[in-house]
Amino acid sequence: MEYISAPEAAKKWGVSERRVQKLCEENRIPSVSKLGYMWLIPKDAEKPVDGRIKRGKGLQNE
Protein backbone atom coordinates (compact mmCIF):
# COMPACT_ATOMS: atom_id res chain seq x y z
CA MET A 1 0.00 0.00 0.00
CA GLU A 2 1.26 3.49 -0.84
CA TYR A 3 1.14 6.27 1.76
CA ILE A 4 1.28 10.05 1.83
CA SER A 5 2.21 12.38 4.69
CA ALA A 6 -0.09 14.78 6.56
CA PRO A 7 1.22 17.83 4.64
CA GLU A 8 0.58 16.06 1.33
CA ALA A 9 -2.96 15.10 2.40
CA ALA A 10 -3.61 18.66 3.57
CA LYS A 11 -2.63 20.04 0.19
CA LYS A 12 -4.67 17.38 -1.64
CA TRP A 13 -7.81 18.00 0.46
CA GLY A 14 -7.48 21.79 0.82
CA VAL A 15 -7.26 21.84 4.62
CA SER A 16 -4.52 22.63 7.13
CA GLU A 17 -1.88 20.13 8.15
CA ARG A 18 -3.10 20.41 11.76
CA ARG A 19 -6.65 19.47 10.68
CA VAL A 20 -5.33 16.33 8.98
CA GLN A 21 -3.38 15.44 12.14
CA LYS A 22 -6.55 15.82 14.25
CA LEU A 23 -8.50 13.64 11.82
CA CYS A 24 -5.79 10.98 12.19
CA GLU A 25 -5.81 11.25 16.00
CA GLU A 26 -9.60 10.85 16.03
CA ASN A 27 -9.41 7.74 13.77
CA ARG A 28 -11.57 9.45 11.14
CA ILE A 29 -9.28 8.31 8.31
CA PRO A 30 -9.22 4.53 7.86
CA SER A 31 -5.93 2.59 7.87
CA VAL A 32 -3.68 5.42 9.08
CA SER A 33 -0.42 4.57 10.82
CA LYS A 34 1.94 6.63 12.90
CA LEU A 35 5.67 6.25 12.44
CA GLY A 36 7.43 8.24 15.14
CA TYR A 37 5.90 11.71 14.89
CA MET A 38 4.70 11.29 11.29
CA TRP A 39 1.25 10.16 10.17
CA LEU A 40 1.10 7.79 7.19
CA ILE A 41 -2.15 8.14 5.28
CA PRO A 42 -3.15 5.73 2.49
CA LYS A 43 -2.74 7.44 -0.87
CA ASP A 44 -6.28 6.52 -1.93
CA ALA A 45 -7.93 7.70 1.34
CA GLU A 46 -10.97 9.95 0.96
CA LYS A 47 -11.32 13.22 2.87
CA PRO A 48 -13.68 12.59 5.82
CA VAL A 49 -16.93 14.52 5.99
CA ASP A 50 -16.61 17.59 8.21
CA GLY A 51 -18.71 16.74 11.29
CA ARG A 52 -18.37 20.16 12.94
CA ILE A 53 -21.55 22.20 13.42
CA LYS A 54 -22.00 25.00 10.93
CA ARG A 55 -24.03 28.03 11.85
CA GLY A 56 -26.08 29.92 9.31
CA LYS A 57 -29.48 31.06 8.19
CA GLY A 58 -30.68 27.54 7.41
CA LEU A 59 -30.04 26.23 10.94
CA GLN A 60 -31.86 28.88 13.04
CA ASN A 61 -35.16 27.02 13.30
CA GLU A 62 -33.85 23.47 13.28
C-alpha angles and dihedrals in degrees: 000000000000120000138199129202127248093258090052092049091048091054092045093050098037096240135111123278089240091056090054090050091052091049088053093048090051092050091239092135113065121234098011119156132195120222109188104307095338127094117220112208122189109254092232095048116131122229107259119242111264104250096186118116114258120206122213147118094293094058101051096094099032 
